[in-house]
Amino acid sequence: KQGFVDIKTFFVFGVPAIITVYFTRHNLVPFLSEKVNALGSDPVNDPLWPTVVLGIFATLMVLASVSMIRGRKGGDSDEEQELKFNYPLILVEGIVVGVVTGLVGAGGTTMTSEFTKFMTEWIRSKSAN
């Protein structure tokens, strides 16, 4: 009612993200787990996959924290601006967020919200040009 949610953007971002999370958890993670564990010396007693996932998660959390500490460039503006959305880039963003969420099992909060904020600012800068 108040216009806080753009339904078209939800379908362009949210639906691909949800589908990609499902695909990642049910197809990509088992495949990668098998391949990465085969690289380790003892895939049964000392699997390598959990260490790889933890490393990816830690890296993403550090990047998210740096993004939060640095804050926004140019600050918040109270001026009303007409937003122009680049829907193909929003679709790609949804797919990337879906893969990351499905891969490391973290979703929605710190990591993906900071990533989404970064991608949104990047998309706006590309759309302005």
Summary of the structure (lengths in Angstrom):
residues: 129
radius of gyration: 17.7
end to end distance: 31.5
largest distance: 59.2
contacts: 327
relative contact order: 0.17
helix: 71%
strand: 0%
